[in-house]
Amino acid sequence: MLSLEEISDRLEIQQLLIDYSTAIDRKRFDDLDAVFTPDAYIDYRVTGGVDGRFPEVKAWLKEVLPNFPAYYHMLGNVDVRISRDPAGDTATSRAICFNPMGMGGDSGQIYFVGIWYVDEFVRTEQGWRMSKRVEEKCFDKLV
């Protein structure tokens, strides 16, 4: 049976996944500061993006995503694993994301993207934060 602490940790981590998606979908990129550690590694290369440390990737997101007139993230199958260690608590998760993206205005095409987010987390003084995000491709299709 899960302890109350583990239930709380899992819910907090799941909320981080939602906070990430909400920040991206609303183009509120500074909200990502409460999701990632300052030195987090992010890898979006599988979908044609960049990889690097959080500040550089955040700047790239601010530049590139406004070029898409519409998109959203829908998450599911979130598998969170917590690790307790005297040196500090960590966690991992794997979650599916369906991410359709409009391209070229109302008469443009839709890019359907299915990816897995493979994430690592650390507990900080501010709470859980994502220290690593790597996208794994499931499918993509331009229609």
Buried (B, 14 or more C-beta within 10 A) or exposed (E): EEEEEEEEBBEBBBBBBEBBBBBBBEEEBEBBBEBBBEEBBBBBEBEEBBBBBBEEBBEBBEEEBEEBEEBBBEBEEBEBEBEEEEEEBBBBBBBBBBBBBBBEEEEEEBBBBBBBBBBBBBBEEEEBBBBBBBBEEEEBEEE
